[in-house]
Amino acid sequence: MTQRAKPGTAGPAARPAVRSMTALLLASHPGPSVVVTVVATVLGASLGYPPGRLAPLALAILLGQLSIGWSNDWLDAARDAQVERTDKPAARGAIRVTTVRTWAFVALVAAILVTLLLGPLATLAHAIAIAGGWAYNLGLKATAISFLPFAISFGLLPAIATLGLEPPRFAAAWVVAAGALLGVAAHVTNVLPDLADDDRTGIRGLPHRMGAVPSGLLAFSCLAAASILIAFGPGWPPRIPLLIGLVIGIGIAVAGVVLLLRRSPTRLLMQFIMGCAIVDVLMLAFAGQSTTV
């Protein structure tokens, strides 16, 4: 007699599909993808996007980030398996590499198509930002300019939001610079825990060449500089909420340096960066229209 699944539970046939979907989600680097999407969404809301325009902005950014995350796990699967990365689903065999590759391209195409709803300039900026992420995954991660794709892609993030306005507006230089600094910080802190594993697989980006401590100091210096730019970029005197955000941002940077000097780099450093990114975007929300020119 065939055993029927209890109501509200997945039957035996459904469990492999659920596991596959879970593995696919984990392969997308969901943490950074969500944080970047939140950043873009808050920026759009602060710029006065109506709901019907804010939703495509959020969806486009999310799809772009998923595409970059999946392309990373697809292209790095062999190297990740070599160093036994258990946090990478494709590397440990939880999902087929070809499946991750397919979804990377699907998300890429979908991201561009959705961004078209925001206009050609926003689409161009988003295409360049996604191209930066893919270029990193395709080989720039192993070069001395490994930081450059992150600087470009994060720097363009606020520009995607401002260029998606009706009519389009350019982002202020200080906003683009702050985004680029956050991108460099995100790159370095994401790489630091994997320096030894990367060395075994021939990856020699800027953090590998600089070493753990100098790279970490660079990352948190960029983090502090981004907070300073956002606090003082809109003009003098700075608003109280921006000063509060600056204090929090500097505090996170100092805590990150202390953690770096006291123990080996861990993924907690990346969480510091993501936390500061949320603080910075809230500061940008207070800045509002000052983020455009």
Backbone as JSON, one array per atom type, in Angstrom:
{
  "sequence": "MTQRAKPGTAGPAARPAVRSMTALLLASHPGPSVVVTVVATVLGASLGYPPGRLAPLALAILLGQLSIGWSNDWLDAARDAQVERTDKPAARGAIRVTTVRTWAFVALVAAILVTLLLGPLATLAHAIAIAGGWAYNLGLKATAISFLPFAISFGLLPAIATLGLEPPRFAAAWVVAAGALLGVAAHVTNVLPDLADDDRTGIRGLPHRMGAVPSGLLAFSCLAAASILIAFGPGWPPRIPLLIGLVIGIGIAVAGVVLLLRRSPTRLLMQFIMGCAIVDVLMLAFAGQSTTV",
  "N": [[0.85, -1.2, 0.0], [0.58, 2.18, -0.89], [2.19, 4.75, 0.82], [0.85, 7.73, 1.9], [1.75, 11.18, 1.91], [1.67, 13.23, 4.81], [-0.69, 15.89, 5.36], [0.57, 19.12, 4.53], [3.18, 18.37, 4.52], [6.13, 17.5, 2.64], [6.1, 15.01, 0.15], [7.92, 11.91, -0.65], [8.67, 12.14, -3.38], [8.79, 14.85, -3.73], [10.83, 15.76, -2.17], [13.55, 15.63, -3.28], [13.36, 17.72, -5.17], [12.9, 19.92, -3.53], [15.3, 19.95, -2.1], [17.04, 20.46, -4.21], [16.21, 23.03, -5.03], [16.81, 24.44, -2.73], [19.6, 24.14, -2.66], [20.2, 25.51, -5.01], [19.42, 28.09, -4.33], [21.23, 28.64, -2.23], [23.56, 28.62, -3.69], [23.5, 31.02, -4.93], [24.65, 33.01, -3.45], [23.08, 34.27, -1.31], [23.04, 36.11, 0.89], [24.74, 38.55, 0.34], [23.39, 39.19, -2.05], [20.79, 39.86, -1.26], [21.33, 42.03, 0.44], [22.46, 43.96, -1.33], [20.27, 44.33, -2.99], [18.41, 45.41, -1.18], [19.75, 47.79, -0.59], [19.62, 49.13, -3.1], [16.85, 49.33, -3.36], [16.07, 50.92, -1.18], [17.44, 53.23, -1.89], [16.06, 53.88, -4.25], [13.49, 54.38, -3.19], [14.05, 56.59, -1.59], [14.56, 58.43, -3.51], [12.14, 58.99, -4.51], [10.76, 57.13, -6.09], [7.82, 55.81, -7.55], [5.63, 53.1, -6.45], [5.11, 51.35, -8.65], [7.35, 51.64, -10.18], [9.42, 51.23, -8.47], [9.34, 48.53, -7.84], [10.21, 47.13, -10.26], [12.88, 48.08, -10.23], [13.95, 46.96, -7.85], [13.59, 44.2, -8.44], [15.13, 43.92, -10.77], [17.75, 44.5, -9.85], [18.04, 42.43, -7.97], [17.9, 40.16, -9.63], [20.18, 40.6, -11.2], [22.18, 40.35, -9.25], [21.78, 37.69, -8.47], [22.5, 36.42, -10.83], [25.26, 37.03, -10.95], [26.13, 35.76, -8.6], [25.43, 33.03, -9.09], [26.98, 32.57, -11.39], [29.48, 32.72, -10.27], [29.59, 30.45, -8.54], [29.29, 28.44, -10.43], [31.55, 28.81, -12.17], [33.63, 28.51, -10.37], [33.41, 25.97, -9.39], [35.06, 23.64, -9.76], [37.5, 24.45, -8.59], [36.6, 25.02, -5.99], [35.77, 22.5, -5.19], [38.22, 21.23, -5.12], [39.45, 22.3, -2.87], [37.7, 21.49, -1.01], [35.3, 22.95, -0.3], [32.68, 23.11, 1.65], [30.58, 24.82, 1.85], [29.73, 25.48, -0.63], [27.34, 24.62, -2.82], [27.43, 23.53, -5.51], [30.05, 22.64, -5.68], [30.16, 20.61, -3.76], [28.47, 18.77, -4.82], [25.74, 18.98, -4.42], [24.06, 20.1, -6.24], [23.78, 20.15, -9.78], [26.47, 21.37, -11.74], [25.93, 22.31, -14.28], [23.29, 23.05, -14.03], [23.42, 25.26, -12.32], [24.89, 26.94, -13.98], [23.08, 27.33, -16.11], [20.99, 28.73, -14.83], [22.38, 31.02, -14.12], [22.71, 32.32, -16.59], [20.03, 32.63, -17.31], [19.09, 34.37, -15.29], [20.72, 36.54, -15.86], [19.83, 37.45, -18.43], [17.16, 38.0, -17.77], [17.51, 40.04, -15.88], [18.48, 42.2, -17.41], [16.33, 42.57, -19.17], [14.25, 43.31, -17.41], [15.32, 45.65, -16.36], [15.13, 47.33, -18.52], [12.66, 48.46, -18.32], [13.13, 50.67, -16.82], [14.39, 52.42, -18.41], [16.81, 53.32, -21.03], [19.34, 54.37, -20.15], [19.6, 53.61, -17.45], [19.55, 50.89, -17.88], [21.92, 50.51, -19.35], [23.83, 51.25, -17.41], [23.32, 49.27, -15.5], [23.91, 46.97, -16.95], [26.67, 47.26, -17.31], [27.49, 47.12, -14.65], [26.75, 44.48, -13.97], [28.36, 43.15, -15.8], [30.82, 43.72, -14.71], [30.82, 42.12, -12.39], [30.68, 39.55, -13.57], [33.07, 39.61, -15.04], [34.94, 39.6, -13.02], [34.47, 37.02, -11.94], [35.18, 35.51, -14.14], [37.91, 35.69, -14.34], [39.35, 38.03, -13.54], [39.59, 38.03, -10.81], [41.95, 36.81, -10.19], [43.98, 38.58, -10.57], [46.05, 41.57, -10.15], [44.32, 43.68, -10.23], [41.96, 42.93, -9.05], [40.18, 44.19, -7.43], [38.91, 46.07, -8.98], [36.51, 45.38, -10.55], [34.6, 45.23, -8.47], [34.7, 47.83, -7.44], [33.74, 49.3, -9.63], [31.18, 48.13, -10.11], [29.79, 48.46, -7.64], [30.03, 51.18, -7.41], [28.42, 52.01, -9.5], [25.91, 51.31, -8.65], [24.23, 53.27, -7.17], [23.93, 54.98, -9.34], [22.4, 53.55, -11.15], [19.92, 53.69, -9.92], [19.43, 56.49, -9.91], [19.5, 57.08, -12.63], [17.3, 55.75, -13.45], [15.2, 57.34, -12.89], [12.43, 59.5, -13.78], [12.53, 62.49, -15.31], [15.72, 60.93, -16.29], [18.51, 61.21, -14.03], [21.86, 62.09, -13.19], [24.02, 60.48, -10.85], [25.44, 62.0, -7.93], [28.92, 62.8, -7.65], [30.14, 62.18, -5.21], [28.52, 60.19, -4.19], [28.84, 58.07, -5.99], [31.56, 57.62, -5.58], [31.53, 56.81, -2.89], [30.08, 54.43, -3.1], [31.88, 52.94, -4.66], [34.04, 52.7, -2.88], [32.85, 51.15, -0.86], [32.51, 48.86, -2.37], [35.17, 48.0, -2.82], [35.89, 47.44, -0.19], [34.08, 45.36, 0.36], [34.97, 43.41, -1.43], [37.58, 42.81, -0.49], [37.17, 41.91, 2.2], [35.57, 39.73, 1.7], [37.3, 37.99, 0.47], [39.39, 37.53, 2.26], [39.07, 35.34, 4.26], [39.61, 33.17, 2.64], [42.2, 33.06, 1.7], [44.31, 31.14, 1.9], [43.18, 28.84, 0.7], [42.65, 29.85, -1.84], [45.23, 30.32, -2.72], [46.16, 27.77, -3.11], [44.8, 27.05, -5.37], [45.67, 28.74, -7.32], [44.8, 31.39, -7.37], [45.45, 34.77, -7.31], [44.74, 37.52, -6.31], [44.47, 41.09, -5.55], [44.23, 41.26, -2.61], [45.56, 38.87, -1.91], [48.14, 39.38, -2.7], [48.81, 41.54, -1.13], [48.55, 40.6, 1.48], [47.03, 39.41, 4.55], [46.58, 41.16, 6.87], [47.37, 43.86, 5.98], [45.53, 44.05, 3.83], [43.09, 43.84, 5.16], [43.17, 46.17, 6.71], [43.08, 48.04, 4.65], [40.5, 47.52, 3.68], [38.78, 48.3, 5.82], [39.52, 50.91, 6.09], [38.55, 51.93, 3.69], [35.88, 51.54, 4.2], [35.39, 53.31, 6.35], [36.02, 55.71, 5.04], [33.98, 55.81, 3.11], [31.73, 56.19, 4.72], [32.32, 58.72, 5.74], [32.25, 60.28, 3.39], [29.53, 60.06, 2.72], [28.36, 61.27, 4.88], [29.23, 63.94, 4.76], [28.99, 64.66, 2.12], [26.43, 65.68, 1.14], [26.51, 68.34, 1.93], [27.39, 71.24, 3.99], [26.26, 72.53, 7.14], [26.54, 69.09, 8.26], [23.68, 66.92, 8.5], [22.01, 65.84, 11.5], [21.09, 63.06, 11.58], [22.86, 62.01, 9.68], [25.32, 62.4, 10.89], [25.04, 60.7, 13.07], [24.91, 58.26, 11.71], [27.49, 58.3, 10.66], [29.07, 58.03, 12.96], [28.31, 55.44, 13.73], [29.19, 54.01, 11.47], [31.99, 54.49, 11.53], [32.48, 53.28, 13.96], [31.91, 50.58, 13.38], [33.94, 50.1, 11.53], [36.23, 50.42, 13.15], [35.79, 48.34, 14.99], [36.0, 46.2, 13.24], [38.72, 46.34, 12.52], [39.93, 45.8, 14.98], [39.02, 43.17, 15.4], [40.25, 41.96, 13.22], [42.98, 42.21, 13.87], [43.19, 40.71, 16.13], [42.52, 38.06, 15.64], [42.46, 35.33, 13.21], [41.26, 36.14, 9.94], [37.74, 35.97, 9.4], [34.45, 35.07, 8.1], [32.89, 36.81, 9.43], [33.86, 39.34, 9.14], [32.94, 40.12, 6.62], [30.26, 40.31, 7.2], [30.31, 42.53, 8.82], [30.86, 44.46, 6.89], [28.53, 44.31, 5.31], [26.66, 45.09, 7.21], [27.46, 47.73, 7.66], [26.99, 48.72, 5.14], [24.22, 48.77, 5.06], [23.74, 50.71, 7.02], [24.93, 52.9, 5.76], [23.29, 53.18, 3.5], [20.92, 53.93, 4.65], [21.7, 56.4, 5.56], [22.03, 57.61, 3.08], [19.38, 57.65, 2.33], [18.37, 59.62, 3.95], [19.75, 61.7, 2.84], [18.54, 61.94, 0.37], [17.39, 63.76, -2.41], [19.8, 64.99, -2.67], [21.63, 63.23, -3.57], [21.75, 63.32, -6.28], [22.68, 65.08, -9.35]],
  "CA": [[0.0, 0.0, 0.0], [1.39, 3.39, -0.99], [2.05, 5.65, 1.95], [0.59, 9.1, 1.49], [2.37, 12.2, 2.77], [0.75, 13.96, 5.68], [-0.96, 17.25, 4.88], [1.53, 20.14, 4.96], [4.56, 17.89, 4.43], [6.54, 17.13, 1.29], [6.23, 13.58, -0.07], [9.26, 11.48, -1.09], [9.0, 12.63, -4.71], [9.0, 16.29, -3.69], [12.02, 16.12, -1.38], [14.72, 16.0, -4.11], [13.13, 19.03, -5.78], [13.1, 20.92, -2.48], [16.74, 20.02, -1.84], [17.68, 21.1, -5.36], [15.91, 24.45, -4.98], [17.58, 24.99, -1.61], [20.99, 24.22, -3.1], [20.3, 26.58, -6.0], [19.34, 29.36, -3.59], [22.49, 28.84, -1.51], [24.62, 28.88, -4.67], [23.36, 32.38, -5.45], [25.21, 33.96, -2.49], [21.86, 35.01, -0.96], [23.26, 37.24, 1.8], [25.1, 39.76, -0.4], [22.36, 39.51, -3.06], [19.69, 40.54, -0.57], [21.8, 43.33, 0.94], [22.58, 44.88, -2.45], [18.91, 44.63, -3.43], [17.85, 46.33, -0.19], [20.41, 49.08, -0.8], [19.04, 49.76, -4.29], [15.43, 49.62, -3.11], [16.0, 52.09, -0.3], [17.85, 54.38, -2.7], [14.94, 54.23, -5.12], [12.42, 54.97, -2.37], [14.47, 57.93, -1.14], [14.53, 59.31, -4.68], [10.74, 59.24, -4.86], [10.2, 56.16, -7.03], [6.49, 55.27, -7.24], [5.7, 51.63, -6.29], [5.15, 50.66, -9.93], [8.71, 51.75, -10.73], [10.34, 50.71, -7.46], [9.35, 47.06, -7.92], [11.18, 46.69, -11.28], [14.25, 48.38, -9.79], [14.35, 45.93, -6.89], [13.67, 42.9, -9.1], [16.27, 43.93, -11.68], [18.99, 44.4, -9.07], [18.1, 41.08, -7.4], [18.24, 39.23, -10.72], [21.58, 40.81, -11.54], [23.02, 39.77, -8.2], [21.66, 36.24, -8.57], [23.3, 36.02, -11.98], [26.67, 37.08, -10.57], [26.36, 34.71, -7.61], [25.41, 31.72, -9.73], [28.14, 32.43, -12.27], [30.63, 32.49, -9.4], [29.62, 29.06, -8.1], [29.49, 27.61, -11.62], [32.92, 28.92, -12.67], [34.58, 28.12, -9.33], [33.04, 24.67, -8.84], [36.2, 22.71, -9.71], [38.45, 24.93, -7.58], [35.98, 24.86, -4.68], [35.81, 21.07, -4.86], [39.61, 20.89, -4.84], [39.77, 22.68, -1.5], [36.63, 20.93, -0.18], [34.42, 23.99, 0.2], [31.37, 22.51, 1.95], [29.53, 25.85, 1.78], [29.41, 25.7, -2.03], [26.52, 23.47, -3.25], [27.9, 22.91, -6.75], [31.32, 21.97, -5.41], [29.96, 19.4, -2.98], [27.59, 17.87, -5.55], [24.34, 19.1, -4.03], [23.34, 20.52, -7.43], [24.63, 20.03, -10.96], [27.13, 22.6, -12.18], [25.23, 22.78, -15.47], [22.06, 23.72, -13.58], [23.81, 26.58, -11.83], [25.28, 27.71, -15.17], [21.86, 27.7, -16.83], [20.28, 29.78, -14.08], [23.18, 32.24, -14.2], [22.37, 32.99, -17.85], [18.6, 33.02, -17.26], [19.0, 35.56, -14.45], [21.39, 37.63, -16.59], [18.92, 37.95, -19.45], [15.99, 38.56, -17.1], [17.9, 41.29, -15.24], [18.54, 43.24, -18.44], [14.97, 42.82, -19.67], [13.49, 44.05, -16.39], [15.88, 47.0, -16.23], [14.65, 48.12, -19.66], [11.48, 49.2, -17.86], [13.61, 51.9, -16.17], [14.97, 53.29, -19.42], [18.08, 52.86, -21.62], [20.53, 54.75, -19.38], [19.66, 52.72, -16.29], [19.89, 49.56, -18.4], [23.34, 50.52, -19.67], [24.58, 51.24, -16.16], [23.17, 47.96, -14.86], [24.65, 45.99, -17.76], [28.1, 47.42, -16.98], [27.67, 46.63, -13.29], [26.72, 43.01, -14.02], [29.55, 42.73, -16.53], [31.93, 43.76, -13.76], [30.76, 40.91, -11.57], [31.04, 38.4, -14.39], [34.49, 39.71, -15.39], [35.66, 39.14, -11.83], [34.35, 35.56, -11.86], [35.82, 34.89, -15.31], [39.37, 35.69, -14.27], [40.0, 39.19, -12.93], [39.85, 37.76, -9.4], [43.3, 36.3, -10.04], [44.92, 39.61, -11.0], [46.31, 42.66, -9.21], [43.2, 44.63, -10.28], [40.77, 42.18, -8.65], [39.27, 45.11, -6.75], [38.3, 47.0, -9.92], [35.1, 45.07, -10.85], [33.77, 45.59, -7.32], [34.63, 49.28, -7.37], [32.87, 49.76, -10.72], [29.81, 47.66, -9.95], [29.18, 49.11, -6.48], [29.95, 52.6, -7.7], [27.31, 52.23, -10.42], [24.62, 50.97, -8.04], [23.36, 54.45, -7.02], [23.67, 55.57, -10.66], [21.27, 52.82, -11.73], [18.7, 54.24, -9.32], [19.18, 57.88, -10.34], [19.24, 57.08, -14.07], [15.98, 55.18, -13.65], [14.18, 58.35, -12.61], [11.79, 60.16, -14.93], [13.58, 62.12, -16.27], [16.94, 60.39, -15.68], [19.45, 62.16, -13.44], [23.14, 61.47, -12.85], [24.35, 60.43, -9.42], [26.51, 62.9, -7.51], [30.23, 62.14, -7.65], [30.46, 61.64, -3.88], [27.75, 58.96, -4.01], [29.53, 57.05, -6.78], [32.82, 57.32, -4.89], [31.21, 56.05, -1.68], [29.74, 53.08, -3.54], [33.11, 52.27, -5.09], [34.8, 52.36, -1.67], [32.18, 50.0, -0.25], [32.8, 47.7, -3.21], [36.53, 47.54, -2.52], [35.85, 46.84, 1.15], [33.36, 44.09, 0.26], [35.86, 42.46, -2.12], [38.7, 42.39, 0.36], [36.73, 41.12, 3.35], [35.04, 38.46, 1.21], [38.41, 37.13, 0.06], [40.35, 37.28, 3.35], [39.05, 34.0, 4.88], [39.94, 32.12, 1.67], [43.52, 33.31, 1.11], [45.08, 29.9, 1.79], [42.54, 27.99, -0.31], [42.86, 30.46, -3.16], [46.64, 30.14, -3.09], [46.29, 26.38, -3.58], [44.17, 26.92, -6.69], [46.27, 29.68, -8.26], [44.15, 32.71, -7.37], [46.35, 35.76, -6.69], [44.2, 38.86, -6.46], [45.15, 42.12, -4.77], [44.4, 40.91, -1.2], [46.55, 37.82, -1.76], [49.45, 39.99, -2.9], [49.07, 42.45, -0.02], [48.56, 39.9, 2.75], [45.77, 39.49, 5.29], [46.43, 42.36, 7.71], [47.31, 45.09, 5.17], [44.29, 44.06, 3.07], [42.01, 44.14, 6.09], [43.25, 47.6, 7.05], [42.59, 48.74, 3.47], [39.04, 47.35, 3.61], [38.07, 49.1, 6.82], [39.78, 52.32, 5.76], [37.57, 52.26, 2.65], [34.58, 51.58, 4.87], [35.31, 54.58, 7.07], [36.0, 56.8, 4.07], [32.65, 55.85, 2.51], [30.82, 56.81, 5.69], [32.65, 60.15, 5.8], [31.74, 60.89, 2.16], [28.08, 60.13, 2.76], [27.97, 62.22, 5.94], [29.55, 65.33, 4.42], [28.74, 64.9, 0.72], [25.27, 66.54, 0.84], [26.77, 69.74, 2.23], [27.74, 71.65, 5.36], [26.66, 71.52, 8.12], [25.89, 67.78, 8.06], [22.48, 66.69, 9.3], [22.2, 65.0, 12.69], [21.05, 61.62, 11.26], [24.07, 61.62, 8.96], [26.4, 62.31, 11.87], [24.83, 59.46, 13.82], [25.34, 57.18, 10.83], [28.95, 58.36, 10.57], [29.61, 57.45, 14.2], [28.1, 53.99, 13.66], [30.07, 53.49, 10.44], [33.36, 54.5, 12.06], [32.52, 52.26, 15.01], [32.0, 49.26, 12.73], [35.28, 50.0, 10.95], [37.18, 50.2, 14.25], [35.56, 46.97, 15.5], [36.55, 45.29, 12.25], [40.18, 46.37, 12.63], [40.26, 45.08, 16.22], [38.81, 41.74, 15.14], [41.28, 41.53, 12.27], [44.29, 42.15, 14.52], [43.17, 39.77, 17.25], [42.38, 36.67, 15.22], [42.49, 35.1, 11.77], [40.07, 36.67, 9.28], [36.6, 35.08, 9.23], [33.36, 35.65, 7.33], [32.28, 37.85, 10.23], [34.3, 40.63, 8.59], [32.02, 40.44, 5.54], [29.01, 40.72, 7.83], [30.55, 43.91, 9.24], [30.72, 45.3, 5.71], [27.12, 44.35, 4.94], [25.97, 45.91, 8.21], [27.79, 49.13, 7.41], [26.32, 49.1, 3.9], [22.82, 49.11, 5.42], [23.79, 52.01, 7.7], [25.24, 53.92, 4.75], [22.15, 53.43, 2.61], [19.96, 54.71, 5.44], [22.21, 57.77, 5.5], [21.7, 58.11, 1.75], [17.95, 57.91, 2.29], [18.2, 60.96, 4.54], [20.31, 62.67, 1.89], [17.48, 62.13, -0.62], [17.7, 64.32, -3.73], [21.19, 65.48, -2.69], [22.46, 62.22, -4.2], [21.76, 63.53, -7.72], [23.18, 66.38, -9.81]],
  "C": [[0.89, 1.24, 0.0], [1.12, 4.31, 0.18], [1.9, 7.08, 1.45], [1.24, 10.07, 2.46], [1.31, 12.87, 3.61], [0.51, 15.35, 5.12], [0.07, 18.23, 5.43], [2.96, 19.67, 4.94], [4.86, 17.49, 3.0], [6.68, 15.62, 1.19], [7.61, 13.23, -0.56], [9.64, 12.04, -2.45], [9.34, 14.1, -4.72], [10.31, 16.66, -3.02], [13.24, 16.42, -2.23], [14.58, 17.36, -4.75], [13.37, 20.14, -4.77], [14.58, 21.09, -2.18], [17.47, 20.73, -2.97], [17.44, 22.61, -5.34], [16.68, 25.13, -3.86], [19.04, 25.16, -1.99], [21.18, 25.35, -4.11], [20.27, 27.94, -5.32], [20.66, 29.64, -2.88], [23.64, 29.15, -2.46], [24.57, 30.3, -5.2], [24.03, 33.44, -4.59], [24.08, 34.86, -1.96], [22.08, 36.21, -0.04], [23.62, 38.52, 1.08], [24.04, 40.16, -1.43], [21.22, 40.3, -2.43], [20.12, 41.92, -0.11], [21.89, 44.35, -0.19], [21.2, 45.27, -2.97], [18.23, 45.61, -2.48], [18.43, 47.73, -0.37], [19.77, 49.82, -1.98], [17.59, 50.16, -4.07], [15.27, 50.84, -2.22], [16.41, 53.35, -1.04], [16.71, 54.84, -3.6], [13.81, 54.9, -4.36], [12.78, 56.37, -1.94], [14.45, 58.94, -2.28], [13.11, 59.59, -5.16], [10.17, 58.31, -5.9], [8.77, 55.8, -6.62], [6.57, 53.75, -7.15], [5.82, 50.88, -7.61], [6.5, 50.72, -10.61], [9.74, 51.19, -9.76], [10.46, 49.2, -7.55], [10.28, 46.57, -9.03], [12.63, 46.97, -10.91], [14.74, 47.28, -8.87], [14.53, 44.57, -7.56], [14.87, 42.84, -10.03], [17.58, 43.76, -10.95], [19.14, 43.0, -8.49], [18.51, 40.07, -8.47], [19.7, 39.37, -11.13], [22.52, 40.19, -10.53], [22.97, 38.24, -8.21], [22.52, 35.71, -9.72], [24.79, 35.99, -11.64], [27.01, 35.97, -9.58], [26.4, 33.33, -8.22], [26.59, 31.52, -10.66], [29.4, 32.15, -11.46], [30.72, 31.03, -8.99], [29.82, 28.09, -9.27], [30.97, 27.61, -12.03], [33.95, 28.44, -11.65], [34.36, 26.7, -8.81], [34.23, 23.72, -8.71], [37.21, 23.13, -8.65], [37.89, 24.75, -6.17], [35.99, 23.4, -4.23], [37.22, 20.64, -4.47], [39.99, 21.2, -3.41], [38.65, 22.31, -0.53], [35.78, 22.01, 0.5], [33.02, 23.41, 0.42], [30.23, 23.52, 1.89], [29.13, 26.15, 0.35], [28.66, 24.48, -2.58], [27.02, 22.78, -4.5], [29.18, 22.13, -6.52], [31.14, 20.67, -4.65], [28.97, 18.43, -3.63], [26.13, 17.94, -5.17], [23.46, 19.53, -5.19], [24.3, 20.43, -8.61], [25.22, 21.39, -11.33], [26.4, 23.18, -13.39], [23.93, 23.49, -15.12], [22.35, 25.13, -13.1], [24.18, 27.49, -13.0], [24.04, 28.2, -15.93], [21.14, 28.84, -16.14], [21.06, 31.09, -14.06], [22.83, 33.03, -15.46], [20.91, 33.44, -17.88], [18.45, 34.3, -16.46], [19.64, 36.77, -15.13], [20.44, 38.26, -17.61], [17.72, 38.63, -18.81], [16.32, 39.91, -16.46], [17.92, 42.44, -16.24], [17.15, 43.59, -18.94], [14.14, 43.63, -18.68], [14.01, 45.47, -16.27], [15.44, 47.89, -17.38], [13.41, 48.93, -19.29], [11.87, 50.53, -17.23], [14.29, 52.84, -17.16], [16.34, 52.82, -19.88], [19.31, 53.21, -20.8], [20.7, 53.87, -18.15], [20.06, 51.31, -16.73], [21.38, 49.47, -18.74], [24.19, 50.44, -18.41], [24.51, 49.87, -15.49], [23.93, 46.89, -15.63], [26.15, 46.06, -17.46], [28.39, 46.87, -15.59], [27.68, 45.1, -13.26], [27.95, 42.48, -14.73], [30.78, 42.75, -15.62], [31.98, 42.53, -12.89], [31.16, 39.67, -12.34], [32.53, 38.42, -14.76], [35.36, 39.25, -14.22], [35.65, 37.62, -11.77], [35.1, 34.86, -12.98], [37.34, 34.97, -15.28], [40.03, 36.88, -13.62], [40.28, 38.99, -11.44], [41.28, 37.31, -9.16], [44.37, 37.31, -10.43], [45.09, 40.69, -9.94], [45.19, 43.69, -9.2], [41.89, 43.93, -9.91], [39.73, 43.07, -7.98], [38.43, 45.93, -7.73], [36.85, 46.65, -10.27], [34.16, 45.44, -9.71], [33.61, 47.1, -7.23], [33.66, 49.83, -8.42], [31.42, 49.39, -10.45], [29.11, 48.32, -8.77], [29.06, 50.61, -6.71], [28.78, 52.94, -8.61], [25.94, 51.98, -9.79], [23.73, 52.19, -7.81], [23.03, 55.1, -8.35], [22.52, 54.86, -11.36], [19.96, 53.39, -11.22], [18.41, 55.65, -9.83], [18.86, 57.95, -11.84], [17.88, 56.46, -14.41], [14.85, 56.13, -13.33], [13.57, 58.86, -13.91], [11.72, 61.65, -14.65], [14.82, 61.61, -15.56], [17.83, 61.51, -15.12], [20.74, 61.4, -13.1], [23.34, 61.49, -11.34], [25.48, 61.4, -9.12], [27.82, 62.12, -7.39], [30.54, 61.5, -6.3], [29.71, 60.34, -3.6], [28.42, 57.81, -4.76], [30.83, 56.64, -6.1], [32.58, 56.49, -3.64], [30.86, 54.61, -2.04], [30.97, 52.29, -3.95], [33.95, 51.84, -3.89], [34.18, 51.17, -0.94], [32.45, 48.73, -1.05], [34.18, 47.13, -2.94], [36.56, 46.85, -1.16], [35.18, 45.47, 1.11], [34.25, 43.03, -0.4], [36.92, 41.92, -1.18], [38.22, 41.49, 1.49], [36.11, 39.79, 2.92], [36.15, 37.47, 0.89], [39.27, 36.7, 1.24], [40.27, 35.87, 3.96], [39.53, 32.89, 3.95], [41.34, 32.26, 1.09], [44.31, 32.02, 0.9], [44.5, 28.98, 0.7], [42.76, 28.53, -1.71], [44.29, 30.24, -3.64], [46.86, 28.74, -3.65], [45.74, 26.21, -4.99], [44.63, 27.99, -7.68], [45.62, 31.03, -8.35], [45.04, 33.69, -6.61], [45.82, 37.15, -6.98], [44.95, 39.86, -5.59], [45.28, 41.75, -3.29], [45.45, 39.83, -0.98], [47.96, 38.39, -1.85], [49.83, 40.9, -1.74], [49.26, 41.72, 1.3], [47.32, 40.23, 3.56], [45.61, 40.81, 6.04], [46.41, 43.64, 6.89], [46.0, 45.18, 4.37], [43.1, 44.42, 3.97], [41.99, 45.62, 6.48], [42.76, 48.46, 5.88], [41.06, 48.7, 3.42], [38.34, 48.27, 4.59], [38.39, 50.59, 6.7], [38.79, 52.78, 4.69], [36.18, 52.4, 3.25], [34.38, 52.9, 5.6], [35.23, 55.76, 6.12], [34.64, 56.93, 3.4], [31.65, 56.52, 3.44], [31.06, 58.31, 5.8], [32.1, 60.88, 4.57], [30.23, 61.08, 2.23], [27.61, 61.15, 3.8], [28.15, 63.67, 5.49], [29.27, 65.68, 2.95], [27.56, 65.82, 0.43], [25.49, 68.01, 1.15], [27.06, 69.99, 3.7], [26.69, 72.63, 5.87], [25.94, 70.19, 7.88], [24.67, 67.64, 8.97], [22.76, 65.73, 10.44], [22.11, 63.51, 12.34], [22.3, 61.13, 10.51], [25.27, 61.52, 9.91], [26.28, 61.06, 12.73], [25.28, 58.27, 13.0], [26.85, 57.13, 10.71], [29.59, 57.72, 11.8], [29.47, 55.93, 14.18], [29.05, 53.37, 12.63], [31.52, 53.42, 10.89], [33.52, 53.43, 13.13], [32.66, 50.86, 14.44], [33.39, 49.06, 12.14], [36.33, 49.72, 12.03], [37.03, 48.78, 14.81], [36.12, 45.94, 14.53], [38.06, 45.21, 12.31], [40.63, 45.59, 13.87], [40.13, 43.58, 16.01], [39.89, 41.19, 14.22], [42.62, 41.32, 12.95], [44.35, 41.1, 15.62], [43.09, 38.31, 16.83], [42.42, 36.57, 13.7], [41.19, 35.61, 11.15], [38.98, 35.6, 9.12], [35.54, 35.78, 8.41], [32.59, 36.7, 8.14], [32.66, 39.23, 9.71], [33.37, 41.07, 7.46], [30.68, 40.89, 6.1], [29.11, 42.15, 8.36], [30.31, 44.85, 8.06], [29.25, 45.42, 5.31], [26.31, 45.19, 5.92], [26.22, 47.38, 7.97], [27.13, 49.61, 6.12], [24.87, 49.5, 4.17], [22.78, 50.47, 6.12], [24.02, 53.13, 6.68], [24.04, 54.21, 3.85], [21.04, 54.17, 3.35], [20.39, 56.17, 5.48], [21.87, 58.39, 4.15], [20.21, 58.42, 1.62], [17.64, 59.27, 2.9], [18.72, 62.04, 3.6], [19.32, 62.95, 0.75], [17.98, 62.66, -1.95], [19.12, 64.87, -3.81], [22.11, 64.48, -3.38], [22.53, 62.37, -5.72], [22.34, 64.89, -8.07], [22.24, 66.89, -10.88]]
}
